[in-house]
């Protein structure tokens, strides 16, 4: 009887190199009337974040231009001279140049320049796991008796991240701003008077000049670096080895019906159904931490076929999500919706049936499955 249950648990018979493997990979010790499930322990991973600088910190320069002011100044427009009574003085007018606006300078900003770079970041490591393959030309009617466990490696996953490096920082250059010149007329003595000197006083004029009040200056603004958080996954514990879990023979190798109810036309689990899951499936998975479970959901034939398929998938996934919320690893659970494709009676589309017959098809089942699911 024990051997039959082991066959149901799809640890079937298969030939390799002409050796009979019925006795290979079995529990080291077993008790009569008990069943054992062979489980391949999955790899254990954890996610973590790493901060990458995509744009470095740099400075930005703002130039404050110079300011000017207008001042007044007294200048002589006619010098003091002498007048002779006998021979008067002779005068001439000349132009005198002066700076009406002083020279200055302004500062032009040469902005910072960058170099674009990329970096290849490993976001998921290289992994490997066992996968089961059904042998062709299996002599047994039960295909699960002809399964081979193969170790398959999956390459690491990478992501290319763009970032910048500073090539030249911001700088300034001086630009000369020439001032303005102006002229005023000045009367000077060409020939002084002779004999009798008469003093002719000087004459003055008020002129305006534009001068620099505050010179140009530079303001430095520090632009902070820009970073990006990349989520990465690393291998914590390597799996792949075999463990055995003792289970009730009554639930092995078959679909076990759970009397789970949902809200009408919905995938939401009722509070009564959560208690059924807690007392049965949740307890089993906590007691047997290496077991993997497949949740199957079915509908009756009433309604649209594609809608029933989608609703059944949502209902199976609701059970998975509830178990995950109770601390069960998602990798141990598989949800499959079958809609109305696996009716238990004759109540297909168009066939008149009682409500009790339709209810028989609306069911949620679970079964124990082997290996790692990822």
Phi and psi in degrees as a GROMACS rama.xvg file:
@    title "Ramachandran Plot"
@    xaxis  label "Phi"
@    yaxis  label "Psi"
@TYPE xy
-60.7907  -40.3473  UNK-2
-63.0916  -39.1417  UNK-3
-62.8309  -42.3881  UNK-4
-64.2654  -37.5742  UNK-5
-63.2922  -35.9417  UNK-6
-65.1696  -40.4554  UNK-7
-61.6571  -34.2543  UNK-8
-76.0939  22.291  UNK-9
42.4489  40.3886  UNK-10
-100.636  63.8492  UNK-11
-70.5802  -177.524  UNK-12
-92.0411  130.319  UNK-13
-144.927  149.834  UNK-14
-98.7659  132.131  UNK-15
-136.099  121.978  UNK-16
56.6695  35.8072  UNK-17
62.0583  25.1797  UNK-18
-106.199  140.871  UNK-19
-82.4211  119.926  UNK-20
-107.341  20.1476  UNK-21
-53.7971  -37.2767  UNK-22
-94.8589  -1.60008  UNK-23
-83.6743  152.087  UNK-24
58.0532  30.6423  UNK-25
-99.7131  162.237  UNK-26
-56.9845  143.566  UNK-27
-60.4929  -32.8522  UNK-28
-139.912  141.925  UNK-29
-139.433  155.973  UNK-30
-108.382  143.703  UNK-31
-58.9978  137.51  UNK-32
81.3039  4.15999  UNK-33
-109.961  152.281  UNK-34
-116.938  148.642  UNK-35
-130.764  139.002  UNK-36
-106.655  129.305  UNK-37
-85.494  122.37  UNK-38
-121.99  134.045  UNK-39
-94.5791  116.986  UNK-40
-66.2807  125.322  UNK-41
-76.1687  159.631  UNK-42
-63.6235  144.337  UNK-43
-105.94  126.648  UNK-44
-120.374  161.814  UNK-45
-141.834  147.283  UNK-46
-98.4416  145.112  UNK-47
-146.833  161.654  UNK-48
-111.183  146.7  UNK-49
-130.039  133.454  UNK-50
-93.1959  127.116  UNK-51
-119.39  133.823  UNK-52
-80.0729  117.358  UNK-53
-98.3084  -23.4605  UNK-54
-140.38  122.202  UNK-55
-74.3351  164.208  UNK-56
-69.57  142.152  UNK-57
-151.141  170.236  UNK-58
-109.621  148.305  UNK-59
-117.964  134.441  UNK-60
-107.69  127.6  UNK-61
-111.32  128.434  UNK-62
-96.1547  126.778  UNK-63
-96.4373  114.7  UNK-64
-66.4661  162.387  UNK-65
-70.2166  155.492  UNK-66
-113.954  153.149  UNK-67
-123.982  162.684  UNK-68
-143.333  155.335  UNK-69
-103.216  129.197  UNK-70
-121.604  157.693  UNK-71
-108.679  151.252  UNK-72
-146.502  139.821  UNK-73
-87.6681  125.92  UNK-74
-125.143  152.668  UNK-75
-81.5109  124.494  UNK-76
-105.276  -11.9182  UNK-77
-150.95  120.042  UNK-78
-73.899  158.173  UNK-79
-64.3731  140.952  UNK-80
-142.886  -178.401  UNK-81
-123.812  145.503  UNK-82
-118.126  130.845  UNK-83
-98.4532  137.331  UNK-84
-66.9801  -37.7045  UNK-85
-82.0265  -57.3837  UNK-86
-113.757  107.736  UNK-87
-69.3328  156.32  UNK-88
-71.5313  152.031  UNK-89
-110.252  133.092  UNK-90
-115.568  159.203  UNK-91
-140.61  152.976  UNK-92
-102.852  130.014  UNK-93
-123.305  156.628  UNK-94
-96.6301  131.802  UNK-95
-111.395  127.885  UNK-96
-88.3489  138.098  UNK-97
-143.678  158.569  UNK-98
-84.0093  109.067  UNK-99
-82.6745  -21.0091  UNK-100
-143.116  125.07  UNK-101
-70.8591  155.147  UNK-102
-65.1514  151.469  UNK-103
-151.875  -175.475  UNK-104
-144.164  155.202  UNK-105
-123.919  161.694  UNK-106
-114.176  125.179  UNK-107
-99.1708  137.919  UNK-108
-90.6069  128.838  UNK-109
-99.4496  108.331  UNK-110
-66.9349  162.286  UNK-111
-67.5551  147.621  UNK-112
-120.685  153.863  UNK-113
-129.578  162.558  UNK-114
-115.973  126.979  UNK-115
-79.2733  131.994  UNK-116
-133.878  163.578  UNK-117
-131.877  153.246  UNK-118
-133.823  132.925  UNK-119
-90.7548  119.501  UNK-120
-114.24  129.657  UNK-121
-77.8051  116.634  UNK-122
-103.799  -12.335  UNK-123
-150.563  126.729  UNK-124
-76.041  167.843  UNK-125
-67.1853  133.985  UNK-126
-131.105  168.882  UNK-127
-150.036  152.028  UNK-128
-158.543  166.187  UNK-129
-88.5696  137.89  UNK-130
-129.9  144.972  UNK-131
-96.2034  138.32  UNK-132
-127.387  133.444  UNK-133
-84.6202  126.246  UNK-134
-67.7015  141.066  UNK-135
-72.7729  159.069  UNK-136
54.5274  44.1593  UNK-137
-69.1494  127.951  UNK-138
-74.8669  -13.9708  UNK-139
-96.6143  148.363  UNK-140
-70.3723  -24.4428  UNK-141
-92.7899  105.646  UNK-142
-66.1902  -19.6966  UNK-143
-70.7204  -11.3272  UNK-144
-82.2851  -3.35812  UNK-145
-125.866  55.3382  UNK-146
-112.224  142.178  UNK-147
-119.202  133.436  UNK-148
-91.6013  120.43  UNK-149
-117.245  139.325  UNK-150
-88.1152  122.142  UNK-151
-118.77  132.062  UNK-152
-101.109  142.492  UNK-153
-119.1  131.355  UNK-154
-68.2862  159.598  UNK-155
-66.3753  160.276  UNK-156
-111.79  135.203  UNK-157
-123.979  160.301  UNK-158
-135.734  134.074  UNK-159
-90.5701  122.002  UNK-160
-110.159  128.59  UNK-161
-87.2419  139.485  UNK-162
-148.621  166.531  UNK-163
-121.701  148.968  UNK-164
-122.223  151.165  UNK-165
-78.2811  123.692  UNK-166
-91.5004  -58.6163  UNK-167
-131.104  132.494  UNK-168
-78.3215  166.762  UNK-169
-65.7324  148.395  UNK-170
-149.397  176.696  UNK-171
-129.879  158.971  UNK-172
-132.164  143.817  UNK-173
-81.6114  137.309  UNK-174
-122.385  119.219  UNK-175
-74.5856  132.166  UNK-176
-114.312  106.213  UNK-177
-67.7229  149.901  UNK-178
-82.5317  -179.087  UNK-179
-111.044  142.879  UNK-180
-108.339  150.275  UNK-181
-138.373  169.091  UNK-182
-130.653  147.986  UNK-183
-131.909  154.164  UNK-184
-89.0549  143.007  UNK-185
-134.083  129.521  UNK-186
-94.9674  123.53  UNK-187
-124.761  159.301  UNK-188
-76.6104  124.687  UNK-189
-90.324  -46.0995  UNK-190
-132.261  118.169  UNK-191
-72.5632  155.204  UNK-192
-67.7985  153.252  UNK-193
-118.779  163.689  UNK-194
74.0866  -78.8637  UNK-195
-108.316  124.053  UNK-196
-96.4161  128.196  UNK-197
-118.116  126.506  UNK-198
-77.6314  123.366  UNK-199
-105.967  116.256  UNK-200
-68.2126  157.255  UNK-201
-71.1312  155.047  UNK-202
-116.012  143.834  UNK-203
-119.435  160.885  UNK-204
-143.722  142.686  UNK-205
-93.3303  124.907  UNK-206
-117.883  158.78  UNK-207
-106.85  140.904  UNK-208
-131.523  139.765  UNK-209
-100.013  119.701  UNK-210
-123.55  163.131  UNK-211
-73.1376  124.47  UNK-212
-86.8953  -53.8472  UNK-213
-130.448  128.226  UNK-214
-69.5488  163.345  UNK-215
-63.579  146.439  UNK-216
-143.891  164.089  UNK-217
-112.819  134.439  UNK-218
-104.817  128.841  UNK-219
-97.9662  128.766  UNK-220
-118.877  123.455  UNK-221
-87.024  117.613  UNK-222
-89.1863  118.846  UNK-223
-69.5523  158.667  UNK-224
-68.0094  154.015  UNK-225
-109.144  128.562  UNK-226
-119.906  162.516  UNK-227
-136.365  136.651  UNK-228
-94.0197  124.675  UNK-229
-108.405  127.989  UNK-230
-85.903  125.943  UNK-231
-124.441  154.794  UNK-232
-119.753  134.807  UNK-233
-129.092  151.97  UNK-234
-78.3393  124.421  UNK-235
-95.458  -49.8132  UNK-236
-133.82  127.263  UNK-237
-76.4945  127.465  UNK-238
-97.8394  -150.031  UNK-239
101.306  -15.4318  UNK-240
-90.036  166.117  UNK-241
-97.1951  138.366  UNK-242
-130.213  153.386  UNK-243
-114.042  136.671  UNK-244
-120.981  127.566  UNK-245
-79.0088  129.718  UNK-246
-132.445  163.304  UNK-247
-65.2361  125.773  UNK-248
-60.7985  -22.7746  UNK-249
-70.1366  -17.6057  UNK-250
-107.598  4.34828  UNK-251
-89.6356  138.766  UNK-252
72.5675  18.0082  UNK-253
-149.989  167.911  UNK-254
-85.3163  120.993  UNK-255
-100.06  120.192  UNK-256
-77.3371  131.535  UNK-257
-107.237  126.233  UNK-258
-75.9052  62.4215  UNK-259
-90.6922  132.569  UNK-260
-110.15  147.356  UNK-261
-120.127  160.362  UNK-262
-64.1919  152.875  UNK-263
-57.9099  131.192  UNK-264
54.9848  34.4163  UNK-265
-145.54  162.309  UNK-266
-100.082  6.74762  UNK-267
-76.0348  129.489  UNK-268
-81.3146  136.421  UNK-269
-76.318  162.361  UNK-270
-64.0865  -33.3883  UNK-271
-65.0121  -38.7341  UNK-272
-68.6319  -33.6818  UNK-273
-61.9365  -36.846  UNK-274
-66.2454  -38.0004  UNK-275
-63.9174  -42.1845  UNK-276
-63.8109  -42.9638  UNK-277
-61.5763  -44.8262  UNK-278
-73.5755  -23.8285  UNK-279
-111.902  -74.3745  UNK-280
-71.2764  -44.8909  UNK-281
-63.0568  -42.7804  UNK-282
-62.6912  -41.8336  UNK-283
-60.4157  -45.0769  UNK-284
-71.9661  -30.1607  UNK-285
-74.072  -38.3148  UNK-286
-72.0312  -30.3079  UNK-287
-119.362  81.1202  UNK-288
-66.4144  -9.86389  UNK-289
-101.969  -0.88391  UNK-290
-77.2664  145.38  UNK-291
-115.131  139.354  UNK-292
-124.754  139.854  UNK-293
-107.694  126.807  UNK-294
-99.2306  123.798  UNK-295
-116.018  132.939  UNK-296
-122.307  140.754  UNK-297
-131.78  153.475  UNK-298
-121.689  171.617  UNK-299
-84.5318  -177.809  UNK-300
-85.2925  -6.33049  UNK-301
-74.8735  140.824  UNK-302
96.1945  176.576  UNK-303
-69.0203  136.813  UNK-304
-60.266  -47.9685  UNK-305
-67.3445  -35.186  UNK-306
-65.7328  -42.5958  UNK-307
-61.7393  -38.4377  UNK-308
-63.3854  -45.1569  UNK-309
-66.335  -41.1665  UNK-310
-64.3987  -40.6887  UNK-311
-65.646  -37.6483  UNK-312
-63.9589  -41.9716  UNK-313
-63.8048  -38.5194  UNK-314
-68.4799  -42.4404  UNK-315
-62.345  -40.2793  UNK-316
-67.2398  -31.2439  UNK-317
-62.537  -39.2386  UNK-318
-65.8271  -42.8196  UNK-319
-59.3437  -47.6936  UNK-320
-62.286  -37.4886  UNK-321
-65.3985  -44.0451  UNK-322
-63.1837  -39.303  UNK-323
-61.5875  -40.527  UNK-324
-64.5053  -19.6253  UNK-325
-94.8599  9.55021  UNK-326
100.639  6.12383  UNK-327
-85.3114  132.59  UNK-328
-63.7978  133.16  UNK-329
-61.4094  -28.5851  UNK-330
-64.3846  -17.7142  UNK-331
-89.8427  -0.408484  UNK-332
-123.783  142.786  UNK-333
-135.656  126.284  UNK-334
-105.255  132.603  UNK-335
-137.728  127.837  UNK-336
-105.208  133.362  UNK-337
-112.245  -2.11039  UNK-338
57.9565  -128.95  UNK-339
-106.994  22.7972  UNK-340
-81.3042  -13.3651  UNK-341
-129.888  63.3361  UNK-342
-68.6484  145.848  UNK-343
-92.7148  -4.57862  UNK-344
-143.726  -161.28  UNK-345
-86.4279  4.43779  UNK-346
-80.8023  63.1581  UNK-347
-86.4308  -176.396  UNK-348
-55.9622  129.554  UNK-349
84.3817  -6.66268  UNK-350
-90.4585  123.238  UNK-351
-69.2953  128.382  UNK-352
-141.032  158.302  UNK-353
-78.1978  165.206  UNK-354
-62.5999  -36.1239  UNK-355
-63.7933  -36.586  UNK-356
-70.0363  -39.7762  UNK-357
-65.2129  -37.9933  UNK-358
-62.9408  -32.2172  UNK-359
-60.8862  -29.4922  UNK-360
-84.8113  -24.1491  UNK-361
-83.2535  98.0026  UNK-362
-148.307  157.154  UNK-363
-122.618  132.757  UNK-364
-127.915  158.934  UNK-365
-134.838  152.32  UNK-366
-143.862  151.21  UNK-367
-80.1829  132.593  UNK-368
-124.463  162.182  UNK-369
-93.9611  167.039  UNK-370
74.4384  -172.306  UNK-371
-95.2252  143.614  UNK-372
-117.174  128.263  UNK-373
